[in-house]
Amino acid sequence: MSTTPVWVHEPEAAKLLVISHGTLRSMRRDGRLTPGDHFIFATGTAGGPVVYNIPAIRESLAKRTVEMVAIEAKRRAASMQEKQDSIETFSDAPRERAEP
């Protein structure tokens, strides 16, 4: 059983997630963390202290990681196929020579 509290203040959240405070704030601002699920204002007012749901954030990051790895694998496979398709090959079949 996990000993990590569900809702923790920003400094502890950054430490538990092994990211900087700035990264955590950026994730909140750019929509990677959703209000109510990943974070809440502890006092219920905007601008108040923010607490974070560590298990929900970890789950979200794990899901995003799986999706990004799949996308990258697909991109690499397409790139490899494009390279393979661009290789010029020659047949080993005997060629007919034109009569002089």
Summary of the structure (lengths in Angstrom):
residues: 100
radius of gyration: 26.2
end to end distance: 86.5
largest distance: 95.1
contacts: 195
relative contact order: 0.12
helix: 50%
strand: 11%
